[in-house]
């Protein structure tokens, strides 16, 4: 009876773990289940291995080197680098310059979010990033802005109604905005692009 109650040792040579399934300890059983080998040890990835895997997912056939892996956040490529999800163009910058763009932003000359070509990337401050966005016309303004209550046609209608002599308060009620908003539209302090 004492031998039946005695716990068995894992059948892998040198392992002192307690046998559970198939005579293996949980660690060796999981290695066998996942990899078909109880002795499987995953080789640690080096930066050179990660770099090779990274560049395999880059299409270099065009002027922009396009990231063919996963994307998120408005089309920017993303990649798992040493357990951390990073943007693909940041990894490209790191691989070519040797440093991560920590304080500064990594900007695109080509304005293509999937591009990872090092010559198309440059570093800049947050202010540089915003100025670059405005200069390239990517700023969300007018009806493209997520908080916009009016359309370009509505703004033109407001200006036409007020030019015809209609009271700003009446126009504001009809369009579901405040009188201050109507005044700012007429004075071109807002919606200047229309």
Backbone bond lengths (Angstrom), bond angles and torsions (degrees), N, CA, C in turn:
res aa  C-N    CA-C-N  psi(-1)  N-CA   C-N-CA  omega(-1)  CA-C   N-CA-C  phi
1 X - - - 1.440 - - 1.525 110.79 -
2 X 1.305 116.97 -36.08 1.464 121.32 -179.15 1.513 111.04 -65.12
3 X 1.342 118.71 -35.24 1.459 120.92 -179.73 1.519 111.71 -70.64
4 X 1.340 119.22 -30.56 1.464 122.39 178.82 1.521 111.24 -69.83
5 X 1.333 116.25 -33.94 1.464 120.26 -179.42 1.519 112.37 -81.38
6 X 1.341 116.32 -17.82 1.448 119.84 -178.27 1.537 109.77 -67.78
7 X 1.343 117.33 134.42 1.467 121.87 -179.04 1.518 108.99 -74.04
8 X 1.329 115.74 139.26 1.456 120.34 178.89 1.516 109.87 -86.73
9 X 1.308 114.84 150.36 1.459 121.88 179.17 1.528 108.49 -90.46
10 X 1.331 116.43 149.25 1.465 122.24 177.43 1.522 109.29 -54.60
11 X 1.332 116.07 138.98 1.467 119.61 -176.12 1.527 113.85 -80.45
12 X 1.362 118.02 -1.30 1.461 120.63 174.86 1.519 107.71 -76.51
13 X 1.310 115.73 129.45 1.459 121.15 -175.67 1.529 111.04 -60.33
14 X 1.323 116.39 129.10 1.445 122.53 178.51 1.515 114.32 89.39
15 X 1.331 119.02 -10.70 1.462 121.92 -179.14 1.526 108.89 -86.07
16 X 1.301 116.99 133.66 1.459 121.36 -179.85 1.529 110.92 -104.86
17 X 1.341 116.21 9.80 1.452 120.83 179.47 1.519 112.01 -70.36
18 X 1.320 116.79 161.64 1.456 122.96 -179.93 1.521 109.10 -85.84
19 X 1.347 114.87 130.74 1.462 120.53 -178.21 1.521 110.21 -69.90
20 X 1.320 115.88 138.71 1.462 121.92 176.07 1.532 108.22 -125.28
21 X 1.314 117.60 -89.29 1.462 121.93 -177.54 1.524 110.21 -89.63
22 X 1.323 116.04 136.77 1.466 123.47 177.16 1.530 113.11 55.39
23 X 1.303 117.03 18.16 1.455 120.82 178.51 1.517 114.00 84.63
24 X 1.349 117.54 9.46 1.453 121.98 179.94 1.520 110.19 -110.78
25 X 1.316 115.96 154.82 1.463 120.38 172.52 1.533 107.68 -72.95
26 X 1.337 118.59 165.10 1.471 120.22 -178.40 1.528 114.00 -55.43
27 X 1.329 118.34 -38.12 1.466 121.54 -179.74 1.526 111.07 -62.49
28 X 1.334 117.42 -48.88 1.463 120.39 -177.97 1.532 111.85 -73.52
29 X 1.316 117.19 -32.26 1.463 119.97 175.87 1.525 110.01 -62.60
30 X 1.356 118.76 -44.79 1.465 122.20 179.96 1.524 111.20 -64.46
31 X 1.339 117.63 -38.70 1.469 120.11 176.30 1.522 110.27 -61.80
32 X 1.330 116.43 -42.02 1.467 120.08 179.66 1.531 109.95 -66.96
33 X 1.339 116.98 -42.89 1.465 121.25 -178.00 1.528 111.62 -64.68
34 X 1.333 118.07 -42.73 1.461 121.46 -176.82 1.524 113.35 -81.41
35 X 1.340 116.86 -37.43 1.462 119.86 -169.96 1.518 114.33 -120.92
36 X 1.355 117.25 -6.26 1.458 120.28 -179.78 1.516 113.29 75.03
37 X 1.315 117.71 14.30 1.453 121.60 -177.12 1.523 107.92 -149.99
38 X 1.336 117.21 123.42 1.467 119.94 -178.87 1.516 111.96 -72.21
39 X 1.331 117.88 -17.22 1.462 121.27 -178.32 1.528 112.51 -96.68
40 X 1.357 117.33 2.31 1.460 121.31 -175.54 1.529 109.89 -59.81
41 X 1.311 115.88 127.65 1.460 121.91 171.76 1.522 107.51 -127.84
42 X 1.308 115.77 124.50 1.455 120.50 -179.63 1.523 108.92 -70.69
43 X 1.307 116.07 125.98 1.461 120.77 178.90 1.520 108.98 -70.20
44 X 1.308 118.27 135.89 1.462 119.70 179.88 1.525 110.43 -66.48
45 X 1.348 115.67 137.84 1.455 121.16 178.07 1.513 109.58 -76.30
46 X 1.291 116.81 136.42 1.461 121.74 173.31 1.522 107.94 -100.64
47 X 1.330 117.10 168.33 1.464 120.23 177.32 1.521 110.88 -62.55
48 X 1.338 117.33 -31.65 1.473 120.15 178.04 1.527 110.30 -66.43
49 X 1.347 117.67 -39.82 1.470 121.16 176.99 1.524 110.11 -64.43
50 X 1.332 116.54 -43.81 1.466 120.70 -179.98 1.531 110.15 -64.02
51 X 1.326 116.69 -40.77 1.468 120.61 -179.69 1.521 110.40 -63.28
52 X 1.332 117.23 -43.76 1.470 120.66 179.16 1.525 110.22 -61.85
53 X 1.341 116.71 -43.28 1.474 120.36 179.15 1.526 110.33 -65.72
54 X 1.336 117.18 -36.50 1.465 121.07 179.54 1.525 110.81 -63.96
55 X 1.347 117.57 -51.72 1.464 120.77 -175.44 1.519 112.16 -68.11
56 X 1.339 118.66 -19.76 1.467 120.42 175.54 1.520 111.34 -67.97
57 X 1.338 117.18 -22.23 1.466 121.40 -178.98 1.522 112.19 -98.15
58 X 1.333 116.23 20.48 1.466 120.61 -179.81 1.523 109.29 -117.05
59 X 1.340 115.85 127.47 1.467 121.98 177.16 1.533 107.41 -92.11
60 X 1.333 116.54 110.05 1.469 121.26 -176.42 1.528 112.32 -99.37
61 X 1.311 118.43 18.66 1.465 120.87 -174.57 1.532 113.68 -75.27
62 X 1.340 118.17 -24.62 1.459 120.44 -177.96 1.511 112.43 -106.63
63 X 1.342 115.81 -171.56 1.462 118.68 178.12 1.527 110.24 -69.32
64 X 1.335 117.15 -35.93 1.461 121.52 172.22 1.517 107.93 -92.12
65 X 1.319 116.84 136.73 1.460 121.22 174.89 1.516 106.63 -90.02
66 X 1.336 116.07 108.40 1.457 120.47 -171.87 1.518 112.23 -90.94
67 X 1.328 115.47 135.15 1.458 122.85 175.25 1.522 107.85 -75.17
68 X 1.345 116.79 124.62 1.470 121.18 -177.71 1.521 111.83 -101.35
69 X 1.329 117.88 -1.97 1.458 121.72 178.40 1.517 110.81 -81.17
70 X 1.317 116.10 -159.17 1.458 122.13 -177.61 1.519 112.51 -65.49
71 X 1.330 114.77 152.16 1.460 120.53 177.79 1.519 109.50 -132.44
72 X 1.307 115.49 157.94 1.461 122.22 172.06 1.515 108.22 -161.39
73 X 1.303 117.20 176.45 1.459 122.53 178.46 1.522 112.73 50.82
74 X 1.296 116.17 72.83 1.463 122.70 175.44 1.521 113.32 60.61
75 X 1.326 117.06 35.36 1.453 121.53 172.92 1.509 116.21 92.35
76 X 1.311 119.31 -0.98 1.462 121.10 178.09 1.523 109.20 -70.59
77 X 1.344 115.89 134.89 1.451 120.51 177.94 1.514 111.09 -67.85
78 X 1.338 116.37 147.51 1.455 120.00 176.71 1.525 108.81 -132.86
79 X 1.324 115.12 148.69 1.455 121.09 -176.25 1.525 108.07 -147.90
80 X 1.332 116.11 146.19 1.459 120.69 175.08 1.520 107.74 -86.10
81 X 1.312 116.83 116.81 1.457 122.20 -179.68 1.523 108.03 -119.69
82 X 1.336 116.02 106.93 1.471 122.73 179.21 1.523 111.27 55.97
83 X 1.337 116.12 42.53 1.454 120.68 176.03 1.513 115.44 84.94
84 X 1.332 117.80 2.12 1.464 122.11 -179.71 1.522 108.51 -120.49
85 X 1.336 117.56 130.45 1.456 120.67 176.98 1.522 108.53 -77.63
86 X 1.324 115.22 122.36 1.468 121.32 -178.59 1.521 109.43 -127.79
87 X 1.323 115.80 158.93 1.459 120.10 174.20 1.520 108.89 -73.32
88 X 1.314 115.41 141.32 1.465 120.99 -174.39 1.529 111.78 -61.59
89 X 1.330 118.31 -38.47 1.464 118.84 -178.97 1.535 111.07 -69.84
90 X 1.330 118.58 -25.68 1.465 120.78 174.79 1.527 109.99 -69.42
91 X 1.341 116.36 -39.88 1.465 120.39 178.24 1.527 109.41 -65.36
92 X 1.315 117.63 -41.13 1.463 121.26 177.47 1.524 110.01 -59.71
93 X 1.328 116.67 -43.76 1.461 120.63 178.35 1.529 110.04 -60.72
94 X 1.337 116.77 -44.64 1.464 121.41 179.87 1.533 111.19 -61.78
95 X 1.331 116.73 -43.77 1.460 120.20 -176.85 1.531 112.33 -66.38
96 X 1.329 117.34 -29.30 1.460 119.49 -177.78 1.530 113.39 -96.33
97 X 1.340 117.65 -27.55 1.468 119.52 -177.67 1.528 112.75 -105.21
98 X 1.324 116.56 -22.49 1.462 119.97 -179.65 1.511 114.63 88.42
99 X 1.329 118.25 1.25 1.466 120.17 178.27 1.529 109.71 -137.14
100 X 1.331 115.09 149.25 1.468 120.56 178.10 1.525 109.29 -82.19
101 X 1.327 117.79 143.43 1.469 120.11 175.96 1.529 109.46 -78.15
102 X 1.332 117.80 82.13 1.465 121.92 -173.20 1.524 112.71 -80.19
103 X 1.314 117.71 -58.87 1.458 121.56 -176.51 1.526 110.37 -84.40
104 X 1.315 116.22 -39.37 1.459 120.96 -177.84 1.519 110.69 -89.84
105 X 1.315 116.06 159.52 1.457 122.53 176.39 1.528 109.22 -88.44
106 X 1.317 116.22 149.66 1.466 122.11 175.07 1.527 106.73 -98.82
107 X 1.330 117.62 110.38 1.461 123.27 -172.69 1.526 110.91 -105.05
108 X 1.331 115.63 158.04 1.466 122.54 179.57 1.525 110.04 -105.25
109 X 1.326 117.04 128.47 1.470 120.91 172.05 1.526 109.88 -71.17
110 X 1.331 116.01 -35.46 1.467 122.18 -174.04 1.529 112.57 -84.62
111 X 1.320 117.98 -10.13 1.468 122.52 179.68 1.528 112.47 62.58
112 X 1.333 117.39 29.78 1.463 122.46 178.19 1.529 107.64 -113.13
113 X 1.349 119.04 110.91 1.459 120.61 -174.68 1.533 114.45 -61.72
114 X 1.330 118.51 -26.05 1.468 121.04 -179.46 1.525 112.82 -86.18
115 X 1.333 118.25 -6.79 1.462 121.42 -177.59 1.527 110.94 -73.89
116 X 1.346 115.80 133.50 1.466 121.65 177.50 1.525 111.34 -123.73
117 X 1.324 117.16 12.85 1.469 119.88 -179.66 1.529 109.35 -66.79
118 X 1.338 117.53 123.00 1.466 120.21 -175.11 1.529 114.07 -57.23
119 X 1.326 118.33 -34.65 1.470 119.79 -179.34 1.529 112.04 -72.20
120 X 1.331 118.41 -13.36 1.467 121.99 177.94 1.525 111.61 -93.56
121 X 1.338 117.46 -1.70 1.458 121.46 -176.54 1.526 110.65 -108.60
122 X 1.324 115.81 147.33 1.459 120.95 173.53 1.520 108.52 -151.05
123 X 1.329 116.44 157.73 1.457 121.38 -179.67 1.516 110.31 -94.94
124 X 1.327 115.56 147.62 1.458 120.88 177.73 1.519 110.21 -160.07
125 X 1.319 115.43 165.89 1.460 121.36 178.03 1.527 109.89 -76.29
126 X 1.323 116.32 175.48 1.462 120.48 175.70 1.526 109.95 -61.00
127 X 1.315 116.01 -40.32 1.470 120.53 178.88 1.533 110.58 -62.89
128 X 1.338 117.35 -39.91 1.468 120.96 176.34 1.522 110.74 -62.28
129 X 1.325 116.08 -39.52 1.464 121.46 -179.73 1.528 110.83 -63.97
130 X 1.327 116.32 -44.91 1.473 120.36 179.19 1.526 110.43 -65.96
131 X 1.318 117.51 -43.02 1.468 120.82 179.26 1.525 110.99 -63.21
132 X 1.332 117.00 -38.91 1.462 121.90 177.27 1.528 110.43 -63.91
133 X 1.342 116.64 -41.82 1.460 121.49 179.03 1.533 110.81 -62.51
134 X 1.317 116.84 -45.00 1.466 121.24 -179.67 1.524 110.11 -66.13
135 X 1.330 117.47 -43.74 1.467 121.49 -178.75 1.527 111.72 -62.48
136 X 1.326 117.21 -32.70 1.464 121.19 -178.51 1.526 112.67 -92.04
137 X 1.341 117.21 2.43 1.462 120.91 175.24 1.525 114.23 74.67
138 X 1.323 117.95 26.19 1.461 120.09 179.69 1.521 112.56 -97.32
139 X 1.313 116.89 0.88 1.462 120.34 179.76 1.526 109.19 -67.58
140 X 1.303 116.16 132.74 1.464 120.13 178.80 1.516 108.63 -83.98
141 X 1.310 113.86 104.57 1.453 118.79 179.64 1.518 108.41 -132.26
142 X 1.314 115.00 162.68 1.452 119.96 -179.60 1.511 111.50 67.46
143 X 1.314 116.32 -140.95 1.459 119.99 -176.20 1.525 112.94 -70.57
144 X 1.337 118.58 -13.93 1.474 122.02 176.01 1.524 111.97 -75.93
145 X 1.336 116.72 -18.34 1.463 120.51 -179.75 1.529 109.33 -71.76
146 X 1.308 116.91 139.26 1.457 121.64 -176.27 1.515 114.91 -63.53
147 X 1.328 118.32 -22.80 1.465 121.46 -178.25 1.534 112.28 -100.09
148 X 1.303 118.62 4.69 1.468 121.46 -175.81 1.522 110.98 -66.70
149 X 1.331 115.24 134.81 1.466 120.81 175.86 1.528 111.00 -104.16
150 X 1.302 115.99 -13.11 1.462 121.32 -177.53 1.522 110.00 -115.44
151 X 1.325 114.78 161.58 1.459 121.55 172.35 1.523 107.72 -109.19
152 X 1.323 115.76 169.11 1.468 119.31 177.13 1.532 110.40 -59.01
153 X 1.329 117.23 -40.28 1.470 121.39 179.45 1.528 110.77 -64.63
154 X 1.337 117.44 -38.36 1.460 121.66 178.10 1.516 111.79 -64.17
155 X 1.321 116.87 -39.19 1.468 121.47 178.69 1.529 110.03 -65.36
156 X 1.330 116.50 -43.15 1.473 119.59 177.42 1.522 111.02 -63.05
157 X 1.340 117.11 -36.99 1.468 121.07 178.13 1.529 110.68 -66.78
158 X 1.339 116.92 -38.89 1.471 120.81 177.98 1.524 109.72 -62.78
159 X 1.320 117.56 -45.97 1.468 120.49 -179.55 1.533 111.33 -63.94
160 X 1.333 115.97 -39.66 1.471 119.70 -179.64 1.526 111.18 -66.98
161 X 1.350 116.61 -41.80 1.470 120.07 -179.07 1.525 111.03 -65.09
162 X 1.338 116.51 -42.68 1.474 119.95 -179.51 1.533 110.93 -70.15
163 X 1.333 117.34 -34.16 1.470 120.54 177.25 1.528 110.43 -67.30
164 X 1.347 116.16 -28.48 1.468 120.51 179.02 1.526 111.70 -81.11
165 X 1.347 117.85 -2.45 1.461 120.73 174.99 1.511 114.62 103.35
166 X 1.308 119.14 3.18 1.467 121.37 179.94 1.534 108.93 -72.75
167 X 1.330 116.63 143.87 1.469 121.98 -178.44 1.535 110.44 -65.93
168 X 1.328 115.92 141.79 1.456 121.36 -179.02 1.529 111.51 -61.23
169 X 1.332 117.41 -38.92 1.466 120.94 -179.10 1.532 110.97 -62.97
170 X 1.323 117.00 -39.75 1.475 121.30 179.01 1.521 110.55 -66.28
171 X 1.317 115.88 -44.62 1.466 120.66 178.86 1.532 110.08 -62.77
172 X 1.324 115.84 -41.04 1.465 120.73 -179.07 1.532 110.89 -62.19
173 X 1.359 117.10 -44.55 1.471 120.04 179.12 1.519 111.43 -62.38
174 X 1.321 116.89 -41.71 1.459 121.11 -178.59 1.533 111.70 -63.30
175 X 1.328 117.93 -34.28 1.460 121.47 -177.45 1.529 113.39 -97.55
176 X 1.334 117.70 -1.37 1.459 121.66 176.27 1.518 114.19 73.31
177 X 1.340 116.41 32.16 1.463 121.18 177.92 1.522 108.16 -128.69
178 X 1.318 116.36 176.18 1.469 119.85 179.56 1.521 110.86 -85.76
179 X 1.329 115.00 164.02 1.461 120.53 177.78 1.530 109.39 -65.38
180 X 1.323 117.90 -33.17 1.460 121.71 177.86 1.528 110.83 -62.62
181 X 1.325 116.51 -40.32 1.468 120.51 177.79 1.520 109.99 -62.61
182 X 1.319 117.61 -43.71 1.469 121.35 178.75 1.521 109.76 -61.62
183 X 1.331 116.74 -43.77 1.463 120.86 179.77 1.535 110.88 -61.46
184 X 1.324 116.81 -43.86 1.475 120.87 179.36 1.530 111.30 -64.04
185 X 1.343 117.32 -34.55 1.470 121.11 178.08 1.528 110.00 -68.15
186 X 1.325 116.83 -44.28 1.464 121.26 -178.92 1.523 111.02 -64.70
187 X 1.327 116.95 -40.87 1.470 121.82 -179.42 1.527 112.14 -80.76
188 X 1.324 116.56 -0.92 1.470 124.51 -179.83 1.538 112.86 59.76
189 X 1.327 113.94 36.63 1.463 119.02 172.08 1.524 110.43 -88.29
190 X 1.308 115.53 -18.83 1.471 121.92 171.93 1.524 107.75 -136.01
191 X 1.279 116.09 157.76 1.466 123.09 -178.31 1.536 110.80 57.41
192 X 1.337 116.16 39.07 1.475 120.76 -179.25 1.516 112.75 -66.75
193 X 1.338 115.94 -24.84 1.461 119.47 -176.59 1.525 112.66 -74.25
194 X 1.354 117.98 -11.29 1.474 121.09 -178.59 1.512 109.40 -99.56
